[in-house]
């Protein structure tokens, strides 16, 4: 899955990991709800990648 910028709507509910501008792990994760905007990152240039989907209909697992 590609990276998502802060403020973009989360495509699936679950845990999203913050990654740095070059793709390195920052050690921070947030919980996001499908369709809701992702929160601001701690530093400019960071993005989000889906780390773990929620195990329900909104998370996409059946």
Buried (B, 14 or more C-beta within 10 A) or exposed (E): EEBBEBEEEBBBBBBBBBBEEEEEEEEEBBEBBBEEBBBEBEEEEBBBBBBEBBEEEBBBEE
